[in-house]
Amino acid sequence: MKGPGILWMLQTAAGMSMAGPMFVVGIEFLRTGRPIGGVAFLALGAVALYFPTYLINRIGGPRTWLRRRLGREESAPSSDAEATSEADDTGRQATFLDRFRR
């Protein structure tokens, strides 16, 4: 059976380091009778906990990054104007994230 990888552990550690203080503040707000602030901090903590995983899933993991770098030709656009007008394989206009992924 394959256990959690190092990337998963790093994502969890990054999420907990951001979300942990928000959870503590949210619980403290709930304990002292401020439910709106408490629920808001708990919701914000939940978003912060998942954000590193979302980011990695959105832009791809290390294998994807390496595949992109090793399989890519050396002919990169010479200026930003060419990169912004560049279309992808399907013919649609490339978004910022598509350009960031390359």
Distance bins in CASP14 RR format, pairs under 12 A and 6 or more apart:
PFRMAT RR
TARGET T0000
AUTHOR 0000-0000-0000
RMODE 2
METHOD distances of the structure
MODEL  1
2 8 0 0 0 0 0 1 0 0 0 0 0
3 9 0 0 0 0 0 1 0 0 0 0 0
4 10 0 0 0 0 0 1 0 0 0 0 0
4 11 0 0 0 0 1 0 0 0 0 0 0
4 12 0 0 0 0 1 0 0 0 0 0 0
4 13 0 0 0 0 0 1 0 0 0 0 0
5 11 0 0 0 0 1 0 0 0 0 0 0
5 12 0 0 0 0 0 1 0 0 0 0 0
5 61 0 0 0 0 0 1 0 0 0 0 0
5 62 0 0 0 0 0 1 0 0 0 0 0
6 12 0 0 0 0 0 1 0 0 0 0 0
6 13 0 0 0 0 0 1 0 0 0 0 0
6 61 0 0 0 0 0 1 0 0 0 0 0
6 62 0 0 0 0 1 0 0 0 0 0 0
7 13 0 0 0 0 0 1 0 0 0 0 0
7 14 0 0 0 0 0 1 0 0 0 0 0
7 52 0 0 0 0 1 0 0 0 0 0 0
7 53 0 0 0 0 1 0 0 0 0 0 0
7 55 0 0 0 0 0 1 0 0 0 0 0
7 56 1 0 0 1 0 0 0 0 0 0 0
7 57 0 0 0 0 0 1 0 0 0 0 0
7 60 0 0 0 0 0 1 0 0 0 0 0
7 61 1 0 0 1 0 0 0 0 0 0 0
7 62 1 0 0 1 0 0 0 0 0 0 0
7 63 0 0 0 0 1 0 0 0 0 0 0
7 64 0 0 0 0 0 1 0 0 0 0 0
7 65 0 0 0 0 0 1 0 0 0 0 0
8 14 0 0 0 0 0 1 0 0 0 0 0
8 15 0 0 0 0 0 1 0 0 0 0 0
8 52 0 0 0 0 0 1 0 0 0 0 0
8 53 0 0 0 0 1 0 0 0 0 0 0
8 56 0 0 0 0 1 0 0 0 0 0 0
8 57 0 0 0 0 0 1 0 0 0 0 0
8 61 0 0 0 0 0 1 0 0 0 0 0
8 62 0 0 0 0 0 1 0 0 0 0 0
9 15 0 0 0 0 0 1 0 0 0 0 0
9 16 0 0 0 0 0 1 0 0 0 0 0
9 52 0 0 0 0 0 1 0 0 0 0 0
9 53 0 0 0 0 0 1 0 0 0 0 0
10 16 0 0 0 0 0 1 0 0 0 0 0
10 17 0 0 0 0 0 1 0 0 0 0 0
10 52 1 0 0 1 0 0 0 0 0 0 0
10 53 0 0 0 0 0 1 0 0 0 0 0
10 55 0 0 0 0 0 1 0 0 0 0 0
10 56 0 0 0 0 1 0 0 0 0 0 0
10 61 0 0 0 0 0 1 0 0 0 0 0
10 62 0 0 0 0 0 1 0 0 0 0 0
11 17 0 0 0 0 0 1 0 0 0 0 0
11 18 0 0 0 0 0 1 0 0 0 0 0
11 19 0 0 0 0 0 1 0 0 0 0 0
11 49 0 0 0 0 1 0 0 0 0 0 0
11 50 0 0 0 0 1 0 0 0 0 0 0
11 51 0 0 0 0 1 0 0 0 0 0 0
11 52 1 0 1 0 0 0 0 0 0 0 0
11 53 1 0 1 0 0 0 0 0 0 0 0
11 54 0 0 0 0 1 0 0 0 0 0 0
11 55 0 0 0 0 1 0 0 0 0 0 0
11 56 1 0 0 1 0 0 0 0 0 0 0
11 57 0 0 0 0 1 0 0 0 0 0 0
11 60 0 0 0 0 0 1 0 0 0 0 0
11 61 0 0 0 0 0 1 0 0 0 0 0
11 62 0 0 0 0 0 1 0 0 0 0 0
12 18 0 0 0 0 0 1 0 0 0 0 0
12 19 0 0 0 0 0 1 0 0 0 0 0
12 20 0 0 0 0 0 1 0 0 0 0 0
12 49 0 0 0 0 1 0 0 0 0 0 0
12 50 0 0 0 0 0 1 0 0 0 0 0
12 51 0 0 0 0 0 1 0 0 0 0 0
12 52 0 0 0 0 1 0 0 0 0 0 0
12 53 0 0 0 0 1 0 0 0 0 0 0
12 56 0 0 0 0 0 1 0 0 0 0 0
13 19 0 0 0 0 0 1 0 0 0 0 0
13 20 0 0 0 0 0 1 0 0 0 0 0
13 49 0 0 0 0 0 1 0 0 0 0 0
13 52 0 0 0 0 1 0 0 0 0 0 0
13 53 0 0 0 0 0 1 0 0 0 0 0
14 20 0 0 0 0 0 1 0 0 0 0 0
14 48 0 0 0 0 1 0 0 0 0 0 0
14 49 0 0 0 0 1 0 0 0 0 0 0
14 50 0 0 0 0 0 1 0 0 0 0 0
14 51 0 0 0 0 1 0 0 0 0 0 0
14 52 1 0 1 0 0 0 0 0 0 0 0
14 53 0 0 0 0 1 0 0 0 0 0 0
14 54 0 0 0 0 0 1 0 0 0 0 0
14 55 0 0 0 0 1 0 0 0 0 0 0
14 56 0 0 0 0 1 0 0 0 0 0 0
15 21 0 0 0 0 0 1 0 0 0 0 0
15 22 0 0 0 0 0 1 0 0 0 0 0
15 23 0 0 0 0 0 1 0 0 0 0 0
15 45 0 0 0 0 1 0 0 0 0 0 0
15 46 0 0 0 0 0 1 0 0 0 0 0
15 47 0 0 0 0 0 1 0 0 0 0 0
15 48 1 0 0 1 0 0 0 0 0 0 0
15 49 1 0 1 0 0 0 0 0 0 0 0
15 50 1 0 0 1 0 0 0 0 0 0 0
15 51 1 0 0 1 0 0 0 0 0 0 0
15 52 1 0 1 0 0 0 0 0 0 0 0
15 53 0 0 0 0 1 0 0 0 0 0 0
15 54 0 0 0 0 0 1 0 0 0 0 0
15 55 0 0 0 0 0 1 0 0 0 0 0
15 56 0 0 0 0 0 1 0 0 0 0 0
16 22 0 0 0 0 0 1 0 0 0 0 0
16 23 0 0 0 0 1 0 0 0 0 0 0
16 24 0 0 0 0 0 1 0 0 0 0 0
16 45 0 0 0 0 1 0 0 0 0 0 0
16 46 0 0 0 0 0 1 0 0 0 0 0
16 48 0 0 0 0 1 0 0 0 0 0 0
16 49 1 0 0 1 0 0 0 0 0 0 0
16 50 0 0 0 0 0 1 0 0 0 0 0
16 51 0 0 0 0 0 1 0 0 0 0 0
16 52 0 0 0 0 1 0 0 0 0 0 0
16 53 0 0 0 0 0 1 0 0 0 0 0
17 23 0 0 0 0 0 1 0 0 0 0 0
17 45 0 0 0 0 0 1 0 0 0 0 0
17 48 0 0 0 0 1 0 0 0 0 0 0
17 49 0 0 0 0 1 0 0 0 0 0 0
17 51 0 0 0 0 0 1 0 0 0 0 0
17 52 0 0 0 0 1 0 0 0 0 0 0
18 44 0 0 0 0 1 0 0 0 0 0 0
18 45 1 0 0 1 0 0 0 0 0 0 0
18 46 0 0 0 0 0 1 0 0 0 0 0
18 47 0 0 0 0 1 0 0 0 0 0 0
18 48 1 0 1 0 0 0 0 0 0 0 0
18 49 1 0 0 1 0 0 0 0 0 0 0
18 50 0 0 0 0 0 1 0 0 0 0 0
18 51 1 0 0 1 0 0 0 0 0 0 0
18 52 1 0 0 1 0 0 0 0 0 0 0
18 53 0 0 0 0 0 1 0 0 0 0 0
18 55 0 0 0 0 0 1 0 0 0 0 0
19 25 0 0 0 0 0 1 0 0 0 0 0
19 26 0 0 0 0 0 1 0 0 0 0 0
19 41 0 0 0 0 1 0 0 0 0 0 0
19 42 0 0 0 0 1 0 0 0 0 0 0
19 43 0 0 0 0 0 1 0 0 0 0 0
19 44 0 0 0 0 1 0 0 0 0 0 0
19 45 1 0 1 0 0 0 0 0 0 0 0
19 46 1 0 0 1 0 0 0 0 0 0 0
19 47 0 0 0 0 1 0 0 0 0 0 0
19 48 1 0 1 0 0 0 0 0 0 0 0
19 49 1 1 0 0 0 0 0 0 0 0 0
19 50 0 0 0 0 1 0 0 0 0 0 0
19 51 0 0 0 0 1 0 0 0 0 0 0
19 52 0 0 0 0 1 0 0 0 0 0 0
19 53 0 0 0 0 0 1 0 0 0 0 0
20 26 0 0 0 0 1 0 0 0 0 0 0
20 27 0 0 0 0 0 1 0 0 0 0 0
20 41 0 0 0 0 0 1 0 0 0 0 0
20 42 0 0 0 0 0 1 0 0 0 0 0
20 44 0 0 0 0 0 1 0 0 0 0 0
20 45 1 0 0 1 0 0 0 0 0 0 0
20 46 0 0 0 0 0 1 0 0 0 0 0
20 48 0 0 0 0 1 0 0 0 0 0 0
20 49 1 0 0 1 0 0 0 0 0 0 0
21 27 0 0 0 0 0 1 0 0 0 0 0
21 28 0 0 0 0 0 1 0 0 0 0 0
21 41 0 0 0 0 1 0 0 0 0 0 0
21 42 0 0 0 0 0 1 0 0 0 0 0
21 44 0 0 0 0 0 1 0 0 0 0 0
21 45 0 0 0 0 1 0 0 0 0 0 0
21 48 0 0 0 0 1 0 0 0 0 0 0
21 49 0 0 0 0 0 1 0 0 0 0 0
22 28 0 0 0 0 0 1 0 0 0 0 0
22 29 0 0 0 0 0 1 0 0 0 0 0
22 37 0 0 0 0 0 1 0 0 0 0 0
22 38 0 0 0 0 1 0 0 0 0 0 0
22 39 0 0 0 0 0 1 0 0 0 0 0
22 40 0 0 0 0 1 0 0 0 0 0 0
22 41 1 0 1 0 0 0 0 0 0 0 0
22 42 1 0 0 1 0 0 0 0 0 0 0
22 43 0 0 0 0 1 0 0 0 0 0 0
22 44 1 0 1 0 0 0 0 0 0 0 0
22 45 1 1 0 0 0 0 0 0 0 0 0
22 46 0 0 0 0 1 0 0 0 0 0 0
22 47 0 0 0 0 1 0 0 0 0 0 0
22 48 1 0 0 1 0 0 0 0 0 0 0
22 49 0 0 0 0 1 0 0 0 0 0 0
22 51 0 0 0 0 0 1 0 0 0 0 0
23 29 0 0 0 0 0 1 0 0 0 0 0
23 30 0 0 0 0 0 1 0 0 0 0 0
23 38 0 0 0 0 1 0 0 0 0 0 0
23 39 0 0 0 0 0 1 0 0 0 0 0
23 41 1 0 0 1 0 0 0 0 0 0 0
23 42 1 0 0 1 0 0 0 0 0 0 0
23 43 0 0 0 0 0 1 0 0 0 0 0
23 44 0 0 0 0 1 0 0 0 0 0 0
23 45 1 0 1 0 0 0 0 0 0 0 0
23 46 0 0 0 0 1 0 0 0 0 0 0
23 47 0 0 0 0 0 1 0 0 0 0 0
23 48 0 0 0 0 1 0 0 0 0 0 0
23 49 0 0 0 0 1 0 0 0 0 0 0
24 30 0 0 0 0 0 1 0 0 0 0 0
24 31 0 0 0 0 0 1 0 0 0 0 0
24 38 0 0 0 0 0 1 0 0 0 0 0
24 41 0 0 0 0 1 0 0 0 0 0 0
24 42 0 0 0 0 0 1 0 0 0 0 0
24 45 0 0 0 0 0 1 0 0 0 0 0
25 31 0 0 0 0 0 1 0 0 0 0 0
25 32 0 0 0 0 0 1 0 0 0 0 0
25 34 0 0 0 0 0 1 0 0 0 0 0
25 37 0 0 0 0 1 0 0 0 0 0 0
25 38 1 0 0 1 0 0 0 0 0 0 0
25 39 0 0 0 0 0 1 0 0 0 0 0
25 40 0 0 0 0 1 0 0 0 0 0 0
25 41 1 0 1 0 0 0 0 0 0 0 0
25 42 0 0 0 0 1 0 0 0 0 0 0
25 44 0 0 0 0 1 0 0 0 0 0 0
25 45 0 0 0 0 1 0 0 0 0 0 0
25 48 0 0 0 0 0 1 0 0 0 0 0
26 32 0 0 0 0 1 0 0 0 0 0 0
26 33 0 0 0 0 0 1 0 0 0 0 0
26 34 0 0 0 0 1 0 0 0 0 0 0
26 35 0 0 0 0 1 0 0 0 0 0 0
26 36 0 0 0 0 0 1 0 0 0 0 0
26 37 1 0 0 1 0 0 0 0 0 0 0
26 38 1 1 0 0 0 0 0 0 0 0 0
26 39 1 0 0 1 0 0 0 0 0 0 0
26 40 1 0 0 1 0 0 0 0 0 0 0
26 41 1 1 0 0 0 0 0 0 0 0 0
26 42 1 0 1 0 0 0 0 0 0 0 0
26 43 0 0 0 0 1 0 0 0 0 0 0
26 44 0 0 0 0 1 0 0 0 0 0 0
26 45 0 0 0 0 1 0 0 0 0 0 0
26 46 0 0 0 0 0 1 0 0 0 0 0
27 33 0 0 0 0 0 1 0 0 0 0 0
27 34 0 0 0 0 0 1 0 0 0 0 0
27 35 0 0 0 0 0 1 0 0 0 0 0
27 37 0 0 0 0 0 1 0 0 0 0 0
27 38 1 0 0 1 0 0 0 0 0 0 0
27 39 0 0 0 0 0 1 0 0 0 0 0
27 41 0 0 0 0 1 0 0 0 0 0 0
27 42 1 0 0 1 0 0 0 0 0 0 0
27 45 0 0 0 0 0 1 0 0 0 0 0
28 34 0 0 0 0 1 0 0 0 0 0 0
28 37 0 0 0 0 0 1 0 0 0 0 0
28 38 1 0 0 1 0 0 0 0 0 0 0
28 41 0 0 0 0 1 0 0 0 0 0 0
28 42 0 0 0 0 0 1 0 0 0 0 0
29 35 1 0 0 1 0 0 0 0 0 0 0
29 36 0 0 0 0 1 0 0 0 0 0 0
29 37 1 0 1 0 0 0 0 0 0 0 0
29 38 1 1 0 0 0 0 0 0 0 0 0
29 39 0 0 0 0 1 0 0 0 0 0 0
29 40 0 0 0 0 1 0 0 0 0 0 0
29 41 1 0 0 1 0 0 0 0 0 0 0
29 42 0 0 0 0 1 0 0 0 0 0 0
29 43 0 0 0 0 0 1 0 0 0 0 0
29 44 0 0 0 0 0 1 0 0 0 0 0
30 36 0 0 0 0 1 0 0 0 0 0 0
30 37 0 0 0 0 1 0 0 0 0 0 0
30 38 1 0 1 0 0 0 0 0 0 0 0
30 39 1 0 0 1 0 0 0 0 0 0 0
30 40 0 0 0 0 0 1 0 0 0 0 0
30 41 0 0 0 0 1 0 0 0 0 0 0
30 42 1 0 0 1 0 0 0 0 0 0 0
31 37 0 0 0 0 0 1 0 0 0 0 0
31 38 0 0 0 0 1 0 0 0 0 0 0
31 41 0 0 0 0 0 1 0 0 0 0 0
32 38 0 0 0 0 1 0 0 0 0 0 0
33 39 0 0 0 0 0 1 0 0 0 0 0
34 40 0 0 0 0 1 0 0 0 0 0 0
34 41 0 0 0 0 1 0 0 0 0 0 0
34 42 0 0 0 0 0 1 0 0 0 0 0
35 41 0 0 0 0 0 1 0 0 0 0 0
35 42 0 0 0 0 0 1 0 0 0 0 0
36 42 0 0 0 0 0 1 0 0 0 0 0
36 43 0 0 0 0 0 1 0 0 0 0 0
37 43 0 0 0 0 1 0 0 0 0 0 0
37 44 0 0 0 0 1 0 0 0 0 0 0
38 44 0 0 0 0 1 0 0 0 0 0 0
38 45 0 0 0 0 0 1 0 0 0 0 0
39 45 0 0 0 0 0 1 0 0 0 0 0
39 46 0 0 0 0 0 1 0 0 0 0 0
40 46 0 0 0 0 0 1 0 0 0 0 0
40 47 0 0 0 0 0 1 0 0 0 0 0
41 47 0 0 0 0 0 1 0 0 0 0 0
41 48 0 0 0 0 0 1 0 0 0 0 0
42 48 0 0 0 0 0 1 0 0 0 0 0
42 49 0 0 0 0 0 1 0 0 0 0 0
43 49 0 0 0 0 0 1 0 0 0 0 0
43 50 0 0 0 0 0 1 0 0 0 0 0
44 50 0 0 0 0 0 1 0 0 0 0 0
44 51 0 0 0 0 0 1 0 0 0 0 0
45 51 0 0 0 0 1 0 0 0 0 0 0
46 53 0 0 0 0 0 1 0 0 0 0 0
46 54 0 0 0 0 0 1 0 0 0 0 0
47 53 0 0 0 0 0 1 0 0 0 0 0
47 54 0 0 0 0 1 0 0 0 0 0 0
47 55 0 0 0 0 0 1 0 0 0 0 0
48 54 0 0 0 0 0 1 0 0 0 0 0
48 55 0 0 0 0 0 1 0 0 0 0 0
50 56 0 0 0 0 0 1 0 0 0 0 0
50 57 0 0 0 0 1 0 0 0 0 0 0
50 58 0 0 0 0 0 1 0 0 0 0 0
51 57 0 0 0 0 0 1 0 0 0 0 0
51 58 0 0 0 0 0 1 0 0 0 0 0
52 58 0 0 0 0 0 1 0 0 0 0 0
52 59 0 0 0 0 0 1 0 0 0 0 0
52 61 0 0 0 0 0 1 0 0 0 0 0
53 59 0 0 0 0 0 1 0 0 0 0 0
53 60 0 0 0 0 0 1 0 0 0 0 0
53 61 0 0 0 0 0 1 0 0 0 0 0
54 60 0 0 0 0 0 1 0 0 0 0 0
55 61 0 0 0 0 1 0 0 0 0 0 0
55 97 0 0 0 0 0 1 0 0 0 0 0
55 100 0 0 0 0 0 1 0 0 0 0 0
56 62 0 0 0 0 1 0 0 0 0 0 0
56 63 0 0 0 0 0 1 0 0 0 0 0
56 64 0 0 0 0 1 0 0 0 0 0 0
56 65 0 0 0 0 0 1 0 0 0 0 0
57 64 0 0 0 0 0 1 0 0 0 0 0
58 64 0 0 0 0 0 1 0 0 0 0 0
58 95 0 0 0 0 0 1 0 0 0 0 0
58 97 1 0 0 1 0 0 0 0 0 0 0
58 98 0 0 0 0 0 1 0 0 0 0 0
58 100 0 0 0 0 1 0 0 0 0 0 0
58 101 0 0 0 0 1 0 0 0 0 0 0
59 65 0 0 0 0 1 0 0 0 0 0 0
59 68 0 0 0 0 0 1 0 0 0 0 0
59 96 0 0 0 0 0 1 0 0 0 0 0
59 97 1 0 0 1 0 0 0 0 0 0 0
59 98 0 0 0 0 0 1 0 0 0 0 0
59 99 0 0 0 0 0 1 0 0 0 0 0
59 100 1 0 0 1 0 0 0 0 0 0 0
59 101 1 0 0 1 0 0 0 0 0 0 0
59 102 0 0 0 0 0 1 0 0 0 0 0
60 66 0 0 0 0 0 1 0 0 0 0 0
60 67 0 0 0 0 1 0 0 0 0 0 0
60 68 0 0 0 0 1 0 0 0 0 0 0
60 97 0 0 0 0 0 1 0 0 0 0 0
60 100 0 0 0 0 0 1 0 0 0 0 0
60 101 1 0 0 1 0 0 0 0 0 0 0
61 67 0 0 0 0 1 0 0 0 0 0 0
61 68 0 0 0 0 1 0 0 0 0 0 0
61 101 0 0 0 0 0 1 0 0 0 0 0
62 68 0 0 0 0 0 1 0 0 0 0 0
62 69 0 0 0 0 0 1 0 0 0 0 0
63 69 0 0 0 0 0 1 0 0 0 0 0
63 70 0 0 0 0 0 1 0 0 0 0 0
64 70 0 0 0 0 0 1 0 0 0 0 0
64 71 0 0 0 0 0 1 0 0 0 0 0
64 72 0 0 0 0 0 1 0 0 0 0 0
64 101 0 0 0 0 1 0 0 0 0 0 0
64 102 0 0 0 0 0 1 0 0 0 0 0
65 71 0 0 0 0 0 1 0 0 0 0 0
65 72 0 0 0 0 0 1 0 0 0 0 0
65 100 0 0 0 0 0 1 0 0 0 0 0
65 101 0 0 0 0 1 0 0 0 0 0 0
65 102 0 0 0 0 0 1 0 0 0 0 0
66 72 0 0 0 0 0 1 0 0 0 0 0
67 101 0 0 0 0 0 1 0 0 0 0 0
67 102 0 0 0 0 0 1 0 0 0 0 0
68 98 0 0 0 0 0 1 0 0 0 0 0
68 100 0 0 0 0 0 1 0 0 0 0 0
68 101 1 0 0 1 0 0 0 0 0 0 0
68 102 1 0 0 1 0 0 0 0 0 0 0
69 76 0 0 0 0 0 1 0 0 0 0 0
69 101 0 0 0 0 0 1 0 0 0 0 0
69 102 0 0 0 0 1 0 0 0 0 0 0
71 102 0 0 0 0 0 1 0 0 0 0 0
72 101 0 0 0 0 0 1 0 0 0 0 0
72 102 1 0 0 1 0 0 0 0 0 0 0
73 102 0 0 0 0 0 1 0 0 0 0 0
75 82 0 0 0 0 0 1 0 0 0 0 0
75 102 0 0 0 0 0 1 0 0 0 0 0
76 82 0 0 0 0 1 0 0 0 0 0 0
76 83 0 0 0 0 1 0 0 0 0 0 0
76 86 0 0 0 0 0 1 0 0 0 0 0
76 99 0 0 0 0 0 1 0 0 0 0 0
76 102 0 0 0 0 1 0 0 0 0 0 0
77 83 1 0 1 0 0 0 0 0 0 0 0
77 84 0 0 0 0 1 0 0 0 0 0 0
77 85 0 0 0 0 1 0 0 0 0 0 0
77 86 1 0 0 1 0 0 0 0 0 0 0
77 94 0 0 0 0 0 1 0 0 0 0 0
77 99 0 0 0 0 1 0 0 0 0 0 0
77 102 0 0 0 0 1 0 0 0 0 0 0
78 86 0 0 0 0 0 1 0 0 0 0 0
79 85 0 0 0 0 0 1 0 0 0 0 0
79 86 0 0 0 0 0 1 0 0 0 0 0
80 86 0 0 0 0 0 1 0 0 0 0 0
80 96 0 0 0 0 0 1 0 0 0 0 0
80 99 0 0 0 0 1 0 0 0 0 0 0
82 94 0 0 0 0 0 1 0 0 0 0 0
82 99 0 0 0 0 0 1 0 0 0 0 0
83 93 0 0 0 0 0 1 0 0 0 0 0
83 94 0 0 0 0 1 0 0 0 0 0 0
83 95 0 0 0 0 0 1 0 0 0 0 0
83 96 0 0 0 0 0 1 0 0 0 0 0
83 98 0 0 0 0 0 1 0 0 0 0 0
83 99 1 0 1 0 0 0 0 0 0 0 0
83 100 0 0 0 0 0 1 0 0 0 0 0
83 102 0 0 0 0 1 0 0 0 0 0 0
84 93 0 0 0 0 1 0 0 0 0 0 0
84 94 0 0 0 0 1 0 0 0 0 0 0
84 95 0 0 0 0 0 1 0 0 0 0 0
84 96 0 0 0 0 1 0 0 0 0 0 0
84 98 0 0 0 0 0 1 0 0 0 0 0
84 99 1 0 0 1 0 0 0 0 0 0 0
85 93 0 0 0 0 1 0 0 0 0 0 0
85 94 0 0 0 0 1 0 0 0 0 0 0
85 99 0 0 0 0 0 1 0 0 0 0 0
86 92 0 0 0 0 0 1 0 0 0 0 0
86 93 0 0 0 0 1 0 0 0 0 0 0
86 94 1 0 1 0 0 0 0 0 0 0 0
86 95 0 0 0 0 0 1 0 0 0 0 0
86 96 0 0 0 0 0 1 0 0 0 0 0
86 98 0 0 0 0 1 0 0 0 0 0 0
86 99 1 0 0 1 0 0 0 0 0 0 0
86 102 0 0 0 0 1 0 0 0 0 0 0
87 93 1 0 1 0 0 0 0 0 0 0 0
87 94 1 0 0 1 0 0 0 0 0 0 0
87 95 0 0 0 0 0 1 0 0 0 0 0
87 98 0 0 0 0 1 0 0 0 0 0 0
87 99 0 0 0 0 0 1 0 0 0 0 0
88 94 1 0 1 0 0 0 0 0 0 0 0
88 95 0 0 0 0 1 0 0 0 0 0 0
88 97 0 0 0 0 0 1 0 0 0 0 0
88 98 1 0 1 0 0 0 0 0 0 0 0
88 99 0 0 0 0 1 0 0 0 0 0 0
88 101 0 0 0 0 0 1 0 0 0 0 0
88 102 0 0 0 0 1 0 0 0 0 0 0
89 98 0 0 0 0 0 1 0 0 0 0 0
89 102 0 0 0 0 0 1 0 0 0 0 0
90 98 0 0 0 0 0 1 0 0 0 0 0
91 98 0 0 0 0 0 1 0 0 0 0 0
92 98 0 0 0 0 1 0 0 0 0 0 0
93 99 0 0 0 0 0 1 0 0 0 0 0
94 100 0 0 0 0 1 0 0 0 0 0 0
94 101 0 0 0 0 1 0 0 0 0 0 0
94 102 0 0 0 0 1 0 0 0 0 0 0
95 101 0 0 0 0 1 0 0 0 0 0 0
95 102 0 0 0 0 0 1 0 0 0 0 0
96 102 0 0 0 0 0 1 0 0 0 0 0
END
